[in-house]
Amino acid sequence: MPKTSARLLSLLSLLQTRRDWPGALLAERLDVSPRTVRRDVDRLRELGYPVVAMKGPDGGYRLDAGTELPPLLFDDEQAVALAVALQIATTTGAGIEEAAARALNTVRQVLPARLRHRVDTLRVTAVDRPAIRPEPQVDSDVLMAIGAAVHGREVLRFDYSPVSGPARATAGTSQGCEGTPAALPASAAPPGSPTGALPQTPRHTDPAPPPPRRVEPHHLVTWGRRWYLVAWDLDRDDWRTFRADRITPRTPTGPRFPPRELPGGSVAAFITARFRGVEATEGPDGVGGWPCRGEVILALPAAQVLRHTREGIVEELGPDRCRVVLGSWSWPGLAAAIGRFDADIEVIGPSELASAFAHLATRYAAAAQPRATPDP
């Protein structure tokens, strides 16, 4: 490679590693004169790189944002991380799967052979759980608009559709009233009218669309392959979570706002508590966030229980005995979750958990009884 071209690549790599570079320090790192640095900066500008000169006693340079994306340089670790991130991006449900796949192919083509082999050893395949309906996809423009409002701390106005998918209303349009019957049953038809026909008077107009929501957006999060906006609802004076696939942002955004303290101390604690149906007063770890929390002793090794327990506390009491603390939505649900371990159970507490076991035992015993066949 010609010396000048190699020096330009080295200069570009240095400008990408930090925000500001004094001219004298750049000359020292490249082992050239300050005049040569100035000429090389001019060459980078001709190639489309927006290098800004800084004024001051020492002077300096900064690689600024431009109107187009110029070629970038990555070290080995950055290149591998970028390729892995692009593979994961194809599984996010953010509406960028095709673009991420194309970007991954572009990056892979220019990777050195040693790095391409490392990237090719990792293949991420997204397998969705069986569902009655496919998971809704979020428009990437919607995510960008929400993210910009979160970053700028600007009040966000949006239409919030009651359903996901194609039925989502667009900004400024009215939304049809779902569930309105096309005709009345015969028994409900007015006298003298055709069977099943709707009466012509009085005429009912479509309900007015709901007013746009006004919120202070705080976080854009993912949970279970869905995107959610965590925000302070200005009209309801409370924290709310909104599904991003049901949001249609309106423009312009509102005024800036000072950030509020999120309940629970972190967005992870807040989201976990909301989906458990409890207040966000404790962190997401452990079992404190569940409305029902119980303690039992199982006749199983602790290691065996740990393999099948995502949350909770498991303490070894012996080679075939352990203490387990779990949480759940309800006491019967907690008892059923503990019963799946198929081992002898000793309830430590509380009494509601013991009652739930008794309730399930009665129900299961009744289910086990053979039913009498009806006479033909």
C-alpha positions in Angstrom: 0.0 0.0 0.0 1.4 3.5 -0.8 2.7 5.3 2.2 0.2 8.2 1.8 -2.8 5.9 1.6 -1.6 3.9 4.6 -1.1 7.1 6.5 -4.6 8.3 5.6 -6.1 5.1 7.0 -4.1 5.5 10.2 -5.3 9.1 10.5 -8.9 8.1 10.0 -8.6 5.3 12.5 -7.2 7.7 15.1 -10.0 10.3 14.5 -12.6 7.5 15.1 -11.2 6.5 18.5 -11.8 9.8 20.3 -13.8 13.0 19.9 -11.0 15.6 19.8 -7.4 15.3 18.6 -4.8 18.1 19.1 -2.9 18.6 15.8 0.5 18.2 17.5 -0.6 14.9 19.1 -1.8 13.6 15.7 1.5 14.5 14.1 3.4 12.7 16.9 1.3 9.6 16.6 1.7 9.5 12.8 5.4 10.5 12.9 4.8 13.3 10.5 4.9 17.1 10.6 1.8 19.2 11.4 1.8 20.5 7.8 1.5 16.9 6.6 -1.4 16.3 9.0 -3.2 19.4 7.5 -2.7 18.0 4.0 -4.0 14.6 5.0 -7.0 16.1 6.6 -7.8 17.9 3.4 -7.5 14.6 1.5 -10.0 13.0 3.9 -12.4 15.9 3.3 -12.1 15.4 -0.4 -13.1 11.7 0.2 -16.3 12.8 2.0 -15.1 12.6 5.6 -16.4 15.6 7.6 -13.2 16.5 9.6 -13.7 19.8 11.5 -10.8 22.0 12.5 -10.9 23.3 16.1 -9.6 26.7 17.1 -7.5 27.3 20.1 -3.9 27.6 21.3 -3.0 24.1 20.1 -5.6 23.6 17.4 -6.9 20.2 16.5 -9.4 18.1 14.5 -12.6 16.3 15.0 -14.5 13.7 12.9 -17.9 15.2 12.8 -21.3 14.0 11.5 -21.9 14.5 7.8 -24.8 14.4 5.4 -23.8 10.9 4.1 -22.3 7.8 5.7 -18.6 7.6 4.6 -16.6 4.3 4.8 -15.7 3.4 8.3 -12.8 1.5 9.9 -13.2 -1.1 12.6 -10.7 -3.1 14.6 -11.0 -6.8 14.8 -13.1 -6.9 18.0 -15.4 -4.1 16.7 -15.9 -5.9 13.4 -16.9 -9.2 15.1 -19.2 -7.4 17.5 -20.9 -5.6 14.6 -21.5 -8.8 12.7 -22.9 -10.6 15.8 -25.1 -7.6 16.6 -26.5 -7.6 13.1 -27.4 -11.3 13.4 -29.2 -10.6 16.6 -31.0 -7.6 15.0 -32.7 -10.0 12.6 -34.6 -11.5 15.5 -35.8 -8.4 17.3 -39.2 -7.9 15.6 -38.3 -4.2 15.1 -39.1 -4.2 11.4 -35.4 -4.0 10.4 -34.8 -7.7 9.7 -34.2 -7.3 6.0 -32.0 -4.3 6.4 -30.0 -6.0 9.1 -29.5 -9.1 6.9 -28.3 -6.9 4.0 -25.9 -5.0 6.3 -24.6 -8.3 7.7 -23.8 -9.5 4.2 -22.1 -6.2 3.4 -19.9 -6.4 6.5 -19.1 -10.1 5.9 -17.9 -9.5 2.4 -15.2 -7.1 3.5 -14.1 -9.0 6.6 -10.6 -10.6 6.5 -10.7 -14.3 6.2 -9.6 -14.8 9.9 -12.6 -12.7 11.1 -15.1 -14.1 8.6 -14.4 -17.6 10.0 -15.1 -16.4 13.5 -18.4 -14.7 12.5 -19.5 -17.7 10.4 -19.1 -20.0 13.5 -22.0 -18.2 15.1 -25.4 -18.6 13.4 -28.4 -17.2 15.2 -31.8 -18.7 14.3 -34.9 -17.1 15.7 -37.6 -19.7 16.6 -40.9 -18.2 17.8 -43.1 -20.0 20.2 -46.3 -21.3 18.6 -49.0 -18.7 18.8 -52.6 -18.3 17.6 -51.6 -15.0 15.9 -48.2 -13.9 14.7 -46.3 -11.4 16.8 -46.9 -7.9 15.7 -44.0 -6.1 13.9 -43.1 -2.5 14.7 -42.3 0.0 12.0 -38.7 1.1 12.4 -39.7 4.7 11.8 -42.0 4.5 14.8 -39.2 3.2 17.0 -36.9 6.0 15.7 -39.6 8.6 16.5 -40.1 7.2 20.0 -36.4 6.9 20.6 -35.8 10.5 19.5 -38.5 11.8 21.9 -36.9 9.7 24.8 -33.5 11.1 24.0 -34.6 14.7 23.6 -36.9 14.5 26.7 -39.8 15.9 24.7 -43.5 15.3 25.3 -44.7 12.8 22.8 -48.2 12.8 21.3 -49.5 9.7 19.6 -52.6 7.8 18.6 -53.0 4.5 20.4 -54.8 1.8 18.5 -57.0 -0.6 20.6 -55.8 -3.4 18.3 -52.5 -4.3 16.7 -51.8 -5.1 13.1 -53.4 -3.6 10.0 -56.3 -2.2 12.0 -54.1 0.5 13.5 -55.3 3.9 12.7 -53.0 6.4 11.1 -52.4 9.9 12.5 -55.3 12.2 11.8 -57.8 9.6 10.7 -60.9 8.3 12.4 -61.0 4.7 13.5 -64.0 2.4 12.9 -66.0 1.1 15.8 -65.3 -2.6 16.1 -68.0 -5.1 17.0 -70.9 -3.1 15.5 -73.4 -5.6 14.1 -74.4 -5.3 10.4 -78.0 -6.5 11.1 -80.2 -7.2 14.1 -81.4 -10.7 14.8 -85.0 -11.4 13.8 -86.2 -11.2 17.4 -84.8 -7.8 17.8 -86.1 -6.3 14.6 -88.7 -3.5 15.0 -92.3 -4.3 13.9 -92.9 -3.7 10.2 -89.2 -3.8 9.3 -87.5 -6.5 7.2 -86.2 -9.4 9.2 -82.8 -8.6 10.6 -82.6 -5.1 9.0 -81.3 -2.2 11.0 -83.8 0.6 11.6 -83.2 3.6 9.4 -84.0 6.1 12.2 -82.5 7.5 14.2 -79.2 7.4 12.3 -76.1 6.8 14.4 -72.9 8.5 13.5 -69.5 6.9 14.0 -68.0 7.7 17.4 -65.3 10.4 17.4 -61.8 9.0 17.5 -60.2 9.3 21.0 -57.9 12.2 21.6 -54.2 11.6 21.2 -52.2 10.5 24.2 -49.8 12.9 25.8 -46.9 11.4 27.6 -43.4 12.1 28.9 -41.4 9.2 27.3 -38.7 7.8 29.5 -37.6 4.4 28.1 -38.1 2.2 25.0 -37.7 -1.4 26.1 -38.2 -5.0 24.8 -40.0 -7.7 26.7 -40.9 -11.1 25.2 -40.1 -10.0 21.6 -42.3 -7.0 21.9 -41.4 -3.3 22.1 -42.9 -1.1 24.8 -42.7 2.6 25.7 -42.5 3.4 29.4 -43.8 6.9 30.0 -45.6 9.3 32.4 -49.1 9.8 31.1 -49.9 13.5 31.5 -53.6 13.1 31.3 -53.8 10.2 33.8 -51.1 11.5 36.0 -49.5 8.0 36.4 -46.9 5.7 34.8 -48.0 3.7 31.9 -46.6 1.1 29.4 -47.6 1.3 25.8 -47.1 -1.3 23.1 -45.0 0.3 20.3 -46.8 -1.6 17.5 -50.0 0.2 18.5 -48.4 3.7 18.6 -48.7 6.2 15.7 -46.6 9.2 16.7 -47.9 12.7 15.9 -45.7 15.7 15.0 -44.5 18.0 16.2 -43.4 16.8 19.6 -44.2 18.9 22.7 -42.0 20.8 25.1 -39.0 19.4 26.9 -39.6 18.1 30.4 -37.4 17.3 33.4 -36.9 13.5 34.0 -39.0 11.8 36.7 -37.7 9.1 39.0 -39.0 5.8 37.8 -40.6 3.5 40.5 -38.5 0.6 41.5 -35.2 2.4 40.9 -34.7 1.0 37.4 -36.6 0.3 34.2 -35.9 -3.4 34.6 -37.5 -3.5 38.1 -40.5 -1.3 36.9 -41.2 -3.5 33.8 -40.9 -6.8 35.7 -43.2 -5.5 38.4 -45.8 -4.3 35.9 -46.0 -7.6 34.1 -46.3 -9.3 37.4 -49.2 -7.0 38.4 -47.5 -5.6 41.5 -45.9 -2.3 42.6 -42.3 -1.7 41.5 -40.9 -1.6 45.0 -38.2 -4.2 44.7 -35.6 -5.2 42.1 -36.2 -7.8 39.4 -34.0 -10.4 41.1 -35.3 -12.9 43.6 -39.1 -13.4 44.3 -40.0 -10.2 46.1 -42.0 -8.8 43.2 -44.6 -11.6 43.0 -48.0 -11.1 44.8 -47.7 -14.6 46.3 -44.5 -15.9 47.8 -44.0 -19.3 49.5 -41.3 -21.5 51.0 -41.1 -25.3 50.9 -38.6 -28.1 51.4 -38.3 -30.5 48.4 -36.9 -34.0 48.6 -34.6 -33.3 45.6 -31.0 -32.2 45.2 -30.6 -28.5 44.9 -28.7 -28.8 41.6 -31.6 -30.7 40.0 -34.1 -28.0 41.1 -31.9 -25.2 39.9 -32.0 -26.5 36.3 -35.7 -25.9 36.1 -36.0 -22.7 38.1 -35.5 -19.3 36.4 -36.5 -17.3 39.4 -36.4 -17.9 43.1 -34.0 -19.1 45.8 -32.7 -22.6 46.1 -30.7 -23.6 49.2 -29.0 -27.0 49.6 -29.9 -28.8 52.8 -28.4 -32.2 52.0 -27.6 -34.5 49.2 -31.3 -35.1 48.4 -33.0 -32.1 50.2 -33.2 -28.4 49.5 -35.2 -25.3 50.5 -37.0 -23.5 47.8 -38.6 -20.0 47.8 -40.7 -19.1 44.8 -43.3 -16.6 43.8 -46.4 -16.6 41.5 -49.5 -14.8 40.5 -51.8 -16.9 42.9 -51.5 -19.5 45.6 -52.9 -22.3 43.5 -50.5 -21.3 40.7 -47.6 -21.4 43.1 -48.6 -24.8 44.5 -49.0 -26.2 41.0 -45.5 -24.8 40.1 -43.9 -26.5 43.1 -45.8 -29.7 42.4 -44.3 -30.1 39.0 -41.0 -31.1 40.6 -42.6 -34.5 41.4 -41.1 -34.9 44.8 -42.2 -35.0 48.5 -43.0 -31.5 49.7 -42.9 -29.9 53.2 -44.6 -26.5 53.3 -42.7 -24.0 55.5 -45.2 -21.2 54.9 -47.4 -19.3 54.6 -50.6 -21.0 55.5 -52.2 -19.8 52.2 -49.8 -22.0 50.3 -50.7 -25.1 52.5 -54.4 -24.4 51.8 -53.7 -24.1 48.1 -52.1 -27.6 48.1 -55.2 -29.0 49.9 -57.4 -27.3 47.4 -55.5 -28.7 44.4 -55.4 -32.2 46.1 -59.2 -32.2 46.3 -59.6 -31.1 42.7 -57.0 -33.5 41.4 -58.6 -36.4 43.3 -62.0 -35.6 41.8 -60.4 -35.5 38.4 -58.9 -38.9 38.9 -62.2 -40.5 39.6 -63.8 -42.4 36.6 -67.0 -40.7 35.3 -70.2 -42.7 35.0 -71.1 -43.2 31.3 -74.6 -41.9 30.5 -77.3 -44.4 29.5 -77.9 -44.6 25.8 
